[in-house]
Structure formats: C-alpha cells, structure tokens
Amino acid sequence: MKALKLLASNLTDRLIDMHAHATAIEVFYFHSKKWKSLDGLEVSDRIIKANVDASRKSAEGVYRPTGERRAYFYLKSYEAVVCVDFSVAIKLPVQRNIKKIIERISVDSTNQFKATHDQLTGLKNRSAFDQALLESLSGSITKEGEDAQNPDSISSGNHEVFLIAVDIDHFKMVNDRFGHGYGDLVLAALSWRLEDAAKEIQALDADRYLVDVFRLGGEEFQVLISGYLQDSDAIGIAERICDVIRRSALPSTAEYQSLSSRDFADGVILPHESDRKVTVSMGVSIAGSQSKDSKIVAAQLKRQADLALYSAKVGGRNRVRYFSQILSDYARVNSVDPVNGVISLDIGKEIGVKKGQEFFVYPPNYDGSTPFFIGEGRSTKRVGTYPRYRVARLRTFDVQEEVSFC
C-alpha cells in the first residue's frame, strides 16, 4: 500500500507536468479478488470495475472507453491500474506513449521505495531512520533557539526528540520453534501493531508531536518522537505501545489471514493462540546533549536508547526502561569479592557513574514496589508489598566505560 501511494504521488507530480492534457490521476489495486482504491475500500462503481478489468485483460495493458476522456493503464508489477483523466480524448498512439511514461515512473518509484523502506514489513528502513533522526535533531536545535526568544510558542513542554529502541523478547526461540517463515510473519504483524499504535497516539495530539516507526533489521525497531512533550509523555507512549503488543496474540487470526498471501507466509501454519504471545522490551532516551552537531547528538541518542534497552532485557524483559533512570534505579551487582570487599556493578561512565559515587543495595523483591502474595488453596491473594530493605552501601573507587568497582 505504501509503495502504491508513493507511485500515485509520483504520477501526480510528474505525469501531469509531462503531459499537457493530463488533469487527474487515480490508482486502483487488485487484492483478494477485488479492486480497491488507495484508501482500502472496495470499488463499488460497476463501470469503473468493468474498465479496470478491461485494461488488465488488454494485450497492451491500455484501455479507453469509446468517446471518453479517461484512460486506464495496467501495471503488472503492482497488480494495479492507473486511471488518468485528460482534457481531450487521446488516441491509441498517445495512449501507448503515456503507458511508457507511467512504466518509467513506476520503475523509479519502486527503486525509490526500496531505497527507503524495509522490504519485509514496509516500514521505513535504517537509511530513512538515520535521515529522519538528523532532521528531527536539526529542527530541535533550531526550535530551542526560537522557543527561548518566544516562550509563548511552547504549548506544553520543550521541543524535544525522544528515541525508543524496541526489540522482540526471545525472538530466536520463535524462529527455532516455528521456523523463519513464521518469524517473518511475526515481524510483519508487529510492524502493523507498532504503526497502528503510532497513528492512534499521533491522532490524540497531532499539533504537539510526531511519531514515526522504523525497522533497522532483524527484530530491531525504532520509534522516533519529536515535538513539544515531556519525559513523562514519551515514557507513557512507550508503555502504551508495550501494552498493545502484549495484550493479545501476535499475529492475530485477522493479521495472519491478511499476511497469508505474502511469499514468506507460504506453507506457514498458525500456532495455537497460547503459543502466539509476544512481548517486547523498550529503551527510551532523550536528546539531552548540549552539542549543536546533530550527528554527535544522534550517535549519543542511539547509544543511550540501546543501553536502556539492554537494561530492560537484563531486568526481566517485557518492560520499558528510561536511560536517565538507570543510574538511580537499575544498576545491578555483577560480582562480589568477599575476600577483598570489592563489588562490581554493571554500569560505568557511559551511564554517568563518577568516582566516589555511592549506591544502596536492595535484594530482589525488597525495593518497596514488589507485590506480596499469600496462598489460599488453589489461588493467591495480594496482601501487601515487600518492604524497601537496604542491605549495603557501596562507594565507587574505579569507574570504567561499562563497569564500576566499589
């Protein structure tokens, strides 16, 4: 669908400029034995359906109803028909020439789409992500200066750029158990969920921020948010997306049916719903660098999102971690040397640890937020919360990039 919309846009921009008599363009595509418009709705007009069918069956892929100023051009590579309105009735030699122009624009559009989009999921790819991130950061740096001079222009919060790194939990197990074809189906369905969630979130406050989704490769996705929002807004968006993924089986039966015609889904059998539970881990970062170089800020933002994602993974998966909270809440003990009284932590300079910094150690569960349950026959009942119980205080004496010694 995205490729078709890009084609329609390019045809509108280029064909109308190239041919003086072309006035309007519409594209229809054939899916599930039905002709549909680009909004996904089935074509109900019988005359239009008859005409697009006629162009599809034509030996030259061209059809103009007698006496009409509208012509239909079939594109086999897209399984689509381009409908062009002209200011005059064009003859067959002109129709053939128009068909060649449309095919040339079609090839250019295909190459353009492949260069910026992931072929499996249809999401924008790494190249498009890198470009969008730099553009967002450049806009953020410019906006910071404008907002400082015009405080009234800020609707809510500062103009910020947030990055959410998304990774499917235990995806290798999915591939190993059900095969790579099913794994590709999961990736495609997840991309739909992410895009739908992004669109819903965007619709709630389109004037304040933009949300875009990318697939970098494998089970690695990125959500880019830019606009007037606060840390709590970005974390809330990440939590909402995480919940959308875990809430129901993925792929759903409807998603499977929609994807079943794709080449990678050939022969794939849909597992039982209980085997289709998918969760994701997310790492959130904000462009907090004082640098005015967008490339430096982009590299820091990506690295911090990856570190937050790693923290979410080692913290149990199926959760969201914000980079700035790792230092205060999520450091973990790597090793204990009881003879020399030295403990190593899994965070270092890249998280912001400094020599002489102190940390308090809390055992698993005893962080003041873990629910406490008691057994009641075959069921359990929550009766309280484990207390916050500190067992040690640590002080760093050596801080390296990824590890600290206390």
Secondary structure, DSSP 4 states (H G I P E B T S, - for coil): -HHHHHHHHHHHHHHHHH-TTEEEEEEEEEETTEEEETTSPBP--HHHHHHHHHHHHSTTSEE--TT-SEEEEEETTTTEEEEEEESSPPPHHHHHHHHHHHHHHHHHHHHHHHHHB-TTT-SB-HHHHHHHHHHHHHHHHHHHHHHHH-GGG-SSS-EEEEEEEEEETTHHHHHHHH-HHHHHHHHHHHHHHHHHHHHHHHHHSTTTEEEEEEEEETTEEEEEEEEE--HHHHHHHHHHHHHHHHHS-SS-HHHHHHHTTSGGGTTPPPPPGGG----EEEEEEE-----S-HHHHHHHHHHHHHHHHHHHHHTTSSSEEEHHHHHHH---EEEEETTTTEEEES--GGGT--TT-EEEE--TTTBTTSEEEEEETTEEEEEEE--B---EEEE-SEE-SS-EE-
